[in-house]
Structures are given as structure tokens and as C-alpha cells.
Amino acid sequence: MKFIIAFFLPFSCLASESLFNGKDLSQWRVDSKSKVTHWTAQDGVIHCQSGPKKAGSLLWTKKEFTNFTLSLDFKLGEGTIDSGVMIKNAHDQIQIGISGSLKRDLTASPYIPGKGYPVEGKEAIAAVKPKDWNTLKIKVEGKTYQTWLNGVPGVTYTSESAIERGPLGLQLHAGKDMSISFRNLEITEKP
């Protein structure tokens, strides 16, 4: 009996956890400089809409993470979409949509302050479905980020600015008139 318990215990640690209960934003917090009015939750979807002043906003998980695989669906809305997933801090990001600085789609590519977009996943960018749901998968192990978009490999990048532990964030970039929706936010933590 001890053998069976010891065999199954490591696998139980790799269970997937939902970051969104499908009803409200109780598992999330809004950046202290932001307004919660940009973010709504209903029918299993987190929706983000810029306001008239085009202020930026970050929606952060209350929980922090170290090594993990994150999978989420996003759907591009109206406007020029410049969004992303913040990886453990407000600096390292996996882009969703059009880069404000480069004026082109860089979905599934990392944005690193001081380095811009050091690598681009051109095949993954080509897999973006502009009018439908897209699935972005991000694997973080130590300082290395790996991405896939709709099953297409994106990039593998090691970030010197990566930190060990922190929350995950969804971004509404300032200065944009845009909307984006997220659903099925699932994370699997690694020991």
C-alpha cells in the first residue's frame, strides 16, 4: 500500500488549478494605479475594455508562482490590441497583439525592458485567429520562458530580468482604445 501512495503522490502535485472561478474577480487584484472598471467578469469570461481616457491597467493574480505552465484562451476585441501576460512582475511580459513600439503583431513573443522583443515566434504569430478564441500556453522554468499559440511553437527565451516568484498579470496597455477577453485560465505548478 505504501508503494501505491508513494507512486501517486508526485503526480498529484501536478494537478491543474483554475485562476478564474468564472463568476467574479475574487482571485485577482487590480494594480494600485488602475481602476477596476476596466475589468469585468461574467459567464466564464474576463473582459477588458479601455476607458475614454485610455488609461492602462494591470489585473494581477492574488497568488504567486515560481515554475509553472499557464494555459489561457484570449479573444481579440475592438481597436488596436496591445495586451499581454505579465510574468511575476510588471516588467517581463508575453505579448498579445500589436506591439506599440514596433507596430506589428508579436503575440507569444516576450517583451523584456531594455531588450524590447529579443526573439519572435513568427510561426506562432501567423497562427493568430483575429475573430476567434486563441489558446496561449506559457511554460516558465527558472528564468526560461517557452510559448505556444494554438498549438504552434512560439519561442524559448531565457530572461536575465526574471524573478524567482511573483503573481501573473493581464495587461491593458495605456494609450489604446481596445478590448480583449480571457477565459479558461489554468495553471499547473511544478515543484
N, C-alpha and C positions, 0 to 999 in steps of 0.2 A: 504494500500500500504506500509506503514511503517513496518508492521509486516513481509511482504514478504522480504523486503530488509534486515531487521534485521535477518531473518531466514537464508538467503543465504550467508550473509557476512562471518560468521565463516568458512564456507566450502570453500569459495574462497581462504582463506589463506592457505589451504592445497593442493593447486594445485602443480603438479609435474613440475620440471624445468629440462631441459637438461643441462648437464655440458659440452657437446661437440656438436658443430654445424655440425659435420660430414665432414668438409672440411679442417680445419686448427686448429692450437693450439692457436688461439687468446684469448680463455678463460682461458689459462693456462700460467704458467711461469716455467722456469727451475731453479732449485736450483742454487745459485750463484757459487757453486763449480763444477757444472756439465756442460756438453756440450749438446746443443740441438740436436746434430747429432744422439743421441741415440733414439730420439723420432720422429716419422713421423705420419702424418695424411692423410688418403686417403679413399675414398669410405665408409665413416661412421665408420672407424676403426682407433684407435690409436695403432700404432705398436711400440714396444720397442725392440731394438737389441743391445746387448753388443758390444763393440769395441775390437780391438786387445789387448789393454792394460787392458781390463776387469775392467774399472773404474765404480764406482757406479753412480747412477743418481736418482734424485727425480723430478717428474713433479707435480707442485702444482697448484691448482685452484687459480685464482686471487681473487675470492670471499671467504669470511669467513662464517662459520656456527656455530650454537650453538646446538640446538636439531633438529634431522632430521632422515629420513630414506633414505638410499642410496641403489640403486639397479644398478648393472652393470654386464655385461657379460665379461668373460675372456676366452681366448683360450691359452692353454699351447703350446709353440713352441718347438724349438730345445734346447738341453742342459739340465742342471740341473736347473730347475726353482726355484728361490728364490726371490719372489716378495711380494707385499702386498699393503694394503691401509693404509696410514698414517692418523691418526685421530687427526686433529687440531694442530699437532706439529710433529717434527721429532723423537719422542720417542714412543708413543703408536701406535701400528700397528695391523691390522688384516692380518694375514699371508695368502699368496697364494703360494702354492708349498712346496718344501722341505726346512726345517729349516737347515741353515748352521751349527748350533751348535749341533742339535740332529740327523741330517742326516735322517730325515723321514718326510713324508707329514704331515703338520699341518694346511692345508687350513681351513679357517673360525675360527681359534683359535687366541686369542690375544697374541701378544708379548709385554711384558712390561719390560723396562730396570730395572735390579736389581732383577726381579722376573722370567725372562725367559717366559715360557709358563705356566701360573698358572692354566689354565684349557684347556682341549682338547675336541673338539666335534667329537668323534670317528665315530658316525653315519654319520655326515656331511662329514668327511674325506673320508669315504667309498663311498660317492655319487659322488666323482670327476670323470668326464669323461675326460680321458687323451688326447683323439684325437678330442674332440668336444667342442663346446661352453658350458660354465658353467655359471650359474647365482648366484652371491653372493649378499645377502641382508644384510645390516648392519643398525641396529637401534641404535641411540645414544640419550640417555635422561639423562641429567646431567652427572654423572660420570659412568653411566651404559651402557655397550655395549652388544648388542644382535645380533647374526648372524644366517643365514640360508644359505645353499648351495643346489641349485637345489630343493628348497622347503623342504629340510630336516633340522630340527632344529639343530643348532650348539651349541653355548654356550651363557650363560648370565654371565657377569663379571663386577664387579664394580672396577674401577681403581682409586687408590688414586693419581696417577700422571696425571689424566685427567685435561685438562684446559677448561675454560668456552667457549672460542670462538677461531676459527682459520680456516685455509684452510684445504683442503683434498689433499693428495698426493698419487701418484702412484710410486712404488719403483722398481728400477733396482739395485739389490744388487751387491756391489763390489766383485771382485774376481770370478765372474761367467761368463761362456760362455753360453749365453742363449738368448731366445727371447720369448716374450709374447705379446698378442694382447688384446685390450679392446674395447668394443662398448656398446651402449645403457646405457650410464651413466646418470641416472635420480635420482634427489633428491627431496624429499618432506620435507620442513622445518616445524617445529612445533613451535607454539608460546610459 
